[in-house]
Amino acid sequence: MGKFFITTPIYYVNDVPHIGHAYTTAAADVLARFHRQLGDDVFFLTGTDEHGNKVEQAAVERGLTPWQHADEMVVKFKEVAEKVNATNDFFIRTTDPQHEAYVQAFLQKVYDRGDIYENTYTGLYCSACEAYYTEDNLVDGLCPDHGTPPVHMEEKNYFFKLSAYQDRLARHYKEHPDFIQPRHRYNEALSFIEQGLADISISRATLKWGIPVPWDESQVVYVWVDALINYPSALSYARDEDLTSRFWPPSCHLMAQDILKFHGIIWPALLMSAGYELPEHLFIHGYLKLGGEKISKTRGNVMDPFPLIEQYGADPFRFYCLREVSFGQDGVVGEDGFKSRYNAELANELGNLLSRTVSMVSKYRDAAVPAPSGPAEASPLAAEAAAAIDVAYASLQDFNLSGGLEGIWTFVRRLNRFVEERAPWKQAKAGENVALNDTLWNLAEGLRLLAVLLHAYMPSTSEAILERLSIESGTTTVKWDQARWGLLEPGTVLMVGPPLFPRIEV
């Protein structure tokens, strides 16, 4: 048994959640569920980032204290995990007193090492990013992420010697070519390092809503540094015991591309300074876009995922996001696209396959799956089933969630073609009992295998299929060692039920 520690970024509570937060959380849950299927020791972490200037401003605009605002918003972010059926082991808040104490102890180590010094900073500051930019970083004088003009700021801060870790970071990248995936994000981060790193401000003198700097309580820790430290801090108190030795380093930090610099450059350098092992992998997924424009709370073009999930369920939402947009790339999403893919692939292909198979076994064999005429490995579907298993396994191990789903769906479509090729209704009419038995067993076994392969992606759907096959299901019972062709017992009684995915009338 291995260990698998997966994290989402902690989500900023300056505004309500949107589809991007649900997308990242659902994707992380797919990976967590897959590794539980493998029998790995899994810890899945998500949570909220609650300090900083934007949170304080949002609270003032609402006539609340930052505490009151954060307490209200965190409920909505916890709902995101619940709505997408995520199985996170812990939900961290950066206002947790245990986290605050951990951040101070972490930074004290960096300070004691001599990697933090005091200096005056003068530069261009984007309040939406809560980050400083140089003129070269701007696009037409505007923040490259938010399209807003930065403001000139000058204050005395504490600085981290990021520049001192430039060579060590570059060496780590070259020794670990899969440290950041996809490859173009690795190249982007390495190029940034090789262009030269400047020291960064890690405190704020004018802000009060934050964690006090341990050696100078007149300043608070920069919100991004506070946020990054959540990954080890959560392990120190999530289960009232220190899990660091059990799970650190993280197997995968999962995030969108706009925070690559913080996670791929600043975070590893801080870890090096404090004496921690670096994460094994960072996977950078793309943006979901509405009308070709990045979904962003700052831009105001958010898409609320809750109505879709409440009406059609978490599984179709999870399926749509990972099927519609190649994981790691940008892609356009919308309600019309959701309904189209739902009808075409979930209702017509998977749902119809289940309904037809159960109906035919019920009609022709009194609901009991017949025995095949030969060994399972002789099945005309055996090789294609093995290919689907291999693709799904390799893809999920490599964080290629869309690739794994494509491999599975190739087999869904193969089973549908198998129905048309064999035409069991004709076999029954012609009295071809042996051939009909083979057809029905193959279809039922194909559904059983699909339930195992789809479990990480669509857990409720997986359980519903297994229930129709009278097979025990659940997170602790659907293991990856069941992803083998030929395990369905003849005589298994199938149960008729309502459509798995009722068609959406458009």
C-alpha positions in Angstrom: 0.0 0.0 0.0 1.3 3.4 -1.0 0.4 6.9 0.3 -1.4 9.6 -1.7 -1.7 13.1 -0.4 -3.7 15.3 -2.8 -4.6 19.0 -2.3 -6.7 21.6 -4.0 -5.7 25.3 -3.5 -7.5 26.8 -0.6 -10.2 29.0 -2.0 -10.3 32.8 -1.4 -13.5 33.9 0.5 -13.7 37.4 -0.9 -16.7 36.3 -2.9 -19.0 33.3 -3.5 -17.7 30.1 -5.2 -18.1 29.4 -8.9 -17.7 26.5 -11.4 -13.9 26.8 -11.3 -13.8 25.9 -7.6 -16.2 23.0 -8.2 -14.1 21.8 -11.1 -10.8 21.7 -9.2 -12.5 20.0 -6.2 -14.2 17.4 -8.3 -11.0 16.6 -10.2 -9.1 16.1 -6.9 -11.8 13.8 -5.7 -11.5 11.6 -8.8 -7.8 11.1 -8.0 -8.5 10.5 -4.3 -11.2 7.9 -5.0 -8.9 6.2 -7.6 -6.1 5.8 -5.1 -8.5 4.5 -2.5 -9.6 1.9 -5.1 -5.9 1.0 -5.4 -5.7 0.5 -1.6 -3.5 3.5 -1.0 -3.5 5.5 2.3 -5.1 8.7 1.1 -5.4 12.2 2.5 -7.4 14.7 0.5 -7.2 18.3 1.6 -9.2 21.4 0.6 -10.3 24.5 2.4 -10.5 28.3 2.5 -8.0 31.2 2.4 -9.5 33.9 4.7 -7.0 36.6 5.4 -5.8 39.5 3.2 -6.8 42.8 1.8 -9.6 41.6 -0.5 -11.4 39.8 2.3 -11.2 42.9 4.5 -12.5 45.1 1.7 -15.4 42.6 0.9 -16.3 42.6 4.6 -16.4 46.4 4.8 -18.6 46.6 1.7 -21.1 44.2 3.4 -21.0 46.1 6.7 -19.4 43.1 8.4 -16.2 42.3 10.3 -13.7 40.1 8.4 -14.5 37.3 10.8 -18.3 37.5 10.1 -17.7 37.7 6.4 -15.4 34.7 6.4 -17.7 32.6 8.6 -20.6 33.2 6.1 -18.5 32.5 3.0 -16.9 29.4 4.3 -20.3 27.7 4.5 -20.7 28.2 0.8 -17.3 26.7 0.0 -18.0 23.7 2.2 -21.1 23.3 0.2 -19.0 23.1 -3.0 -17.3 19.9 -1.7 -20.6 18.5 -0.6 -22.4 19.3 -3.8 -19.8 17.7 -6.1 -19.7 14.6 -3.7 -16.1 15.1 -2.7 -14.6 12.8 -0.1 -12.1 15.3 1.4 -10.5 14.2 4.6 -10.2 17.7 6.0 -11.4 21.2 5.3 -8.8 23.8 6.6 -9.5 27.4 7.3 -6.6 29.8 7.6 -8.3 31.4 10.6 -7.9 28.1 12.5 -5.8 28.9 15.5 -3.7 25.8 14.9 -2.9 27.0 11.4 -2.0 30.5 12.6 0.5 29.0 15.1 2.0 26.7 12.5 2.5 29.6 10.1 4.4 31.6 12.7 6.6 28.6 13.6 7.3 27.9 9.9 8.3 31.5 9.2 10.4 31.6 12.4 12.5 28.7 10.9 13.0 30.7 7.7 13.9 33.8 9.7 16.3 32.0 12.0 18.0 30.5 8.9 18.8 34.1 7.8 16.5 34.0 4.7 14.3 36.9 5.8 15.4 40.6 6.1 13.7 44.0 6.4 13.6 46.5 3.5 11.5 49.1 1.9 9.4 48.1 -1.1 8.4 50.4 -3.9 6.4 48.9 -6.7 3.2 48.3 -8.6 0.5 46.4 -6.7 -2.6 44.7 -8.0 -5.1 44.4 -5.2 -7.1 41.7 -7.0 -4.0 39.5 -7.1 -2.6 40.8 -3.8 0.8 40.7 -5.6 3.4 43.1 -6.9 4.3 43.5 -10.6 7.1 45.1 -12.6 6.4 47.2 -15.7 7.6 44.2 -17.8 5.0 42.0 -16.2 2.1 44.2 -17.2 0.0 44.0 -20.4 -0.7 47.4 -21.8 -0.1 48.8 -18.3 -2.6 46.5 -16.8 -2.5 43.4 -14.6 -2.1 40.4 -16.9 -4.7 38.3 -15.0 -7.4 40.9 -14.1 -7.0 43.6 -16.7 -7.0 46.3 -14.0 -4.4 49.1 -13.5 -2.0 48.4 -10.5 -1.4 51.1 -8.0 2.0 52.5 -6.8 2.8 51.4 -3.3 5.7 52.0 -0.9 6.1 50.5 2.6 8.6 48.8 4.9 8.2 45.0 4.7 10.1 41.8 5.5 11.5 40.1 2.4 12.3 36.4 1.7 15.6 35.7 -0.1 14.0 34.0 -3.1 17.0 34.9 -5.3 19.2 32.7 -3.1 17.3 29.7 -4.2 17.3 30.3 -7.9 20.1 27.7 -8.7 18.7 25.1 -6.4 15.2 25.5 -7.9 16.5 25.2 -11.4 18.5 22.1 -10.5 15.4 20.5 -8.9 13.4 21.1 -12.0 16.0 19.5 -14.2 16.4 16.6 -11.9 12.6 16.1 -11.7 11.2 16.7 -15.2 7.7 15.6 -14.1 7.7 18.0 -11.1 5.1 20.2 -12.9 2.6 18.9 -15.4 1.6 19.4 -18.2 4.9 20.0 -19.8 4.2 23.4 -21.1 3.6 24.6 -17.5 6.9 23.1 -16.5 8.6 25.0 -19.2 6.9 28.2 -18.2 8.0 27.9 -14.6 11.5 26.9 -15.4 11.9 29.8 -17.9 10.7 32.2 -15.2 13.4 30.9 -12.8 16.1 31.1 -15.4 15.3 34.7 -16.2 16.3 35.5 -12.6 14.4 35.7 -9.4 14.0 38.7 -7.2 13.4 38.6 -3.4 9.8 38.9 -2.4 7.9 40.8 0.3 6.3 38.4 2.7 4.6 40.8 5.1 2.3 43.8 5.0 2.6 46.8 7.3 -0.7 48.6 6.5 -3.0 45.5 6.8 -4.3 44.2 10.1 -6.5 41.2 8.9 -3.8 38.6 8.9 -1.4 36.5 11.0 1.1 38.6 13.0 4.7 38.2 12.0 6.1 36.3 15.0 9.2 38.6 15.5 7.4 41.8 14.7 3.7 41.9 15.5 3.3 45.4 13.9 3.1 43.5 10.5 1.1 40.6 9.3 2.1 37.7 7.1 1.5 38.2 3.3 -1.7 36.3 2.6 -0.1 34.1 -0.1 2.6 32.9 2.2 0.0 32.2 4.9 -2.1 30.3 2.4 0.7 28.1 1.0 1.7 26.9 4.4 -1.8 25.3 4.8 -0.6 22.1 3.2 1.7 21.0 6.0 -0.2 22.8 8.7 -3.4 20.8 8.1 -1.5 17.5 8.6 -0.4 18.7 12.1 -4.0 18.9 13.5 -6.6 17.5 11.1 -7.1 14.4 13.1 -5.9 15.6 16.5 -2.5 13.9 15.7 0.5 14.9 13.6 0.2 13.1 10.3 3.2 14.8 8.7 5.5 11.7 8.7 2.6 9.6 7.3 1.7 11.8 4.4 4.3 14.5 3.7 5.4 15.3 1.0 2.2 15.9 -1.1 1.8 13.5 -4.0 0.0 16.2 -6.0 -0.9 19.9 -5.6 -3.8 20.5 -8.0 -4.5 24.0 -9.2 -5.3 26.4 -12.0 -2.6 28.1 -14.0 -3.0 31.6 -12.5 -1.2 30.5 -9.2 1.6 28.5 -10.8 4.2 31.1 -9.8 3.3 30.9 -6.2 3.2 27.1 -6.1 6.0 26.3 -8.5 8.6 28.8 -7.4 7.9 30.6 -4.1 6.5 27.6 -2.3 9.4 25.2 -3.1 11.9 27.8 -2.1 10.1 28.4 1.2 10.1 24.6 1.8 13.8 24.4 1.0 14.5 27.2 3.5 12.4 25.6 6.3 13.9 22.2 5.7 10.9 20.3 4.2 10.8 17.8 1.3 9.2 19.3 -1.9 5.9 18.1 -3.3 6.2 15.2 -5.7 4.1 16.8 -8.4 2.1 19.9 -9.3 -0.7 19.5 -11.9 -1.9 22.7 -13.5 -5.3 22.5 -15.1 -6.6 25.0 -17.5 -9.3 27.7 -17.3 -12.9 27.0 -17.8 -14.2 29.8 -20.0 -17.6 31.2 -20.7 -17.7 32.6 -24.3 -14.0 32.2 -24.5 -13.2 34.4 -21.5 -11.7 33.0 -18.3 -14.2 32.6 -15.5 -13.2 34.9 -12.7 -14.9 36.5 -9.7 -12.9 39.6 -10.4 -14.2 39.8 -14.0 -17.7 39.0 -12.8 -18.4 36.4 -15.5 -18.9 33.5 -13.0 -21.0 30.4 -13.7 -22.9 29.0 -10.7 -22.7 25.2 -10.8 -25.2 24.6 -8.0 -28.4 24.8 -10.1 -27.1 22.2 -12.6 -25.9 19.9 -9.8 -29.1 20.2 -7.9 -31.2 19.4 -11.0 -29.2 16.7 -12.6 -26.8 15.4 -9.9 -23.1 15.6 -9.1 -22.1 12.8 -11.4 -23.2 14.5 -14.7 -21.5 17.7 -13.6 -18.2 15.8 -12.8 -18.5 13.9 -16.1 -19.2 17.0 -18.1 -16.3 19.1 -16.8 -13.7 16.3 -17.3 -15.2 15.2 -20.7 -15.8 18.6 -22.2 -12.4 20.1 -21.5 -9.2 18.2 -21.9 -7.6 18.2 -18.4 -4.7 20.6 -18.4 -6.0 22.7 -21.2 -8.4 25.7 -21.4 -11.9 25.0 -22.6 -15.3 26.6 -23.1 -18.2 25.4 -20.9 -21.9 26.4 -20.7 -25.3 25.0 -19.9 -26.1 24.2 -23.6 -22.9 22.1 -23.9 -23.8 20.4 -20.6 -27.2 19.4 -21.8 -26.0 18.2 -25.2 -23.3 16.0 -23.7 -25.6 14.7 -21.1 -28.2 13.6 -23.6 -25.7 12.2 -26.2 -23.4 10.3 -23.9 -25.0 9.8 -20.5 -28.6 9.2 -21.5 -28.2 7.7 -25.0 -25.0 5.7 -24.5 -24.5 4.7 -20.9 -28.0 4.9 -19.6 -29.6 3.2 -22.6 -26.9 0.5 -22.5 -27.9 -0.4 -18.9 -31.6 -0.2 -19.6 -31.4 -2.4 -22.7 -29.1 -5.0 -21.1 -31.2 -5.4 -17.9 -34.4 -5.5 -20.0 -33.1 -8.2 -22.3 -31.8 -10.4 -19.5 -35.1 -10.0 -17.7 -37.1 -10.8 -20.9 -35.1 -13.7 -22.2 -33.5 -15.3 -19.1 -35.9 -14.4 -16.2 -33.5 -11.7 -15.0 -30.7 -14.2 -14.3 -27.4 -13.7 -16.2 -26.7 -16.8 -18.2 -23.3 -18.6 -18.3 -21.1 -18.0 -21.3 -20.3 -20.9 -23.6 -16.5 -20.6 -23.1 -13.9 -19.0 -20.9 -14.0 -15.3 -20.3 -10.7 -14.7 -22.1 -12.2 -16.1 -25.3 -14.8 -13.3 -25.3 -14.8 -11.0 -28.4 -14.8 -8.1 -25.9 -11.9 -9.3 -23.7 -9.1 -7.5 -25.5 -11.0 -4.2 -25.8 -11.9 -4.5 -22.1 -8.2 -5.0 -21.2 -7.3 -1.9 -23.3 -9.9 0.2 -21.5 -8.5 -0.9 -18.2 -5.0 -0.1 -19.2 -5.8 3.3 -20.5 -7.9 4.3 -17.5 -5.2 3.0 -15.1 -2.2 4.7 -16.8 -4.1 7.9 -17.3 -5.3 8.3 -13.7 -1.8 7.5 -12.5 -0.5 10.3 -14.7 -3.3 12.8 -13.7 -4.7 12.6 -17.2 -8.4 12.6 -16.1 -9.8 13.3 -19.5 -7.7 10.6 -21.2 -8.9 8.1 -18.7 -12.5 9.0 -19.2 -12.0 8.8 -23.0 -10.6 5.2 -22.6 -13.6 4.2 -20.6 -16.0 5.8 -23.0 -14.4 4.0 -25.9 -15.6 0.8 -24.2 -19.1 2.2 -23.5 -19.4 2.7 -27.3 -18.0 -0.7 -28.0 -20.7 -2.3 -25.9 -23.4 -0.4 -27.7 -22.0 -1.5 -31.0 -21.9 -5.1 -29.7 -25.6 -4.9 -29.0 -26.3 -3.9 -32.6 -23.9 -6.5 -34.1 -25.3 -9.4 -32.1 -29.0 -8.3 -32.2 -30.0 -10.4 -29.3 -33.7 -10.0 -30.2 -32.9 -11.8 -33.5 -30.9 -14.5 -31.6 -33.9 -15.1 -29.3 -36.4 -15.2 -32.2 -34.2 -17.7 -34.1 -33.7 -19.9 -31.0 -29.9 -19.4 -31.0 -29.7 -20.0 -27.2 -25.9 -20.5 -26.9 -25.2 -17.3 -28.9 -27.8 -15.4 -26.9 -26.3 -16.5 -23.6 -22.9 -15.3 -24.7 -24.3 -12.0 -25.8 -26.2 -11.3 -22.6 -23.3 -12.4 -20.3 -20.8 -10.2 -22.2 -23.1 -7.2 -21.9 -23.7 -7.7 -18.2 -20.0 -8.3 -17.6 -19.2 -5.1 -19.6 -21.5 -3.1 -17.3 -19.9 -4.5 -14.2 -16.5 -3.6 -15.5 -17.7 -0.1 -16.4 -19.0 0.4 -12.8 -15.5 -0.3 -11.5 -13.7 1.9 -14.0 -16.2 4.8 -13.5 -16.3 4.7 -9.8 -13.7 7.4 -9.2 -15.4 9.7 -11.8 -19.1 9.0 -11.2 -19.4 7.2 -7.8 -23.2 7.4 -7.6 -23.6 6.1 -11.1 -21.1 3.3 -10.4 -23.1 2.3 -7.3 -26.4 2.4 -9.3 -25.1 0.1 -12.0 -23.8 -2.4 -9.4 -27.1 -2.3 -7.6 -28.9 -3.3 -10.8 -26.4 -6.1 -11.0 -27.0 -7.2 -7.4 -23.4 -6.5 -6.5 -22.4 -4.8 -3.3 -21.1 -1.3 -3.9 -19.6 1.6 -2.0 -16.4 3.5 -1.6 -14.8 0.8 0.5 -15.9 -2.1 -1.7 -15.3 -1.1 -5.3 -11.6 -1.9 -5.5 -9.3 -1.6 -8.6 -8.5 -5.3 -8.4 -12.1 -5.8 -9.7 -11.1 -4.1 -12.9 -10.5 -7.4 -14.7 -12.6 -9.1 -17.4 -14.6 -12.2 -16.5 -15.6 -11.8 -12.8 -19.4 -11.7 -13.2 -21.0 -14.8 -11.8 -23.6 -16.6 -14.0 -26.9 -16.6 -12.2 -26.6 -13.1 -11.0 -30.1 -11.6 -10.9 -30.5 -8.2 -12.5 -32.9 -5.6 -11.3 -35.0 -3.4 -13.5 -35.1 0.3 -12.5 -35.8 3.8 -13.7 -33.6 5.4 -16.4 -30.2 6.1 -15.1 -30.1 9.4 -16.9 -33.5 10.7 -18.0 -33.2 12.7 -21.1 -33.2 16.5 -20.8 -35.8 18.1 -23.0 -34.1 21.0 -24.8 
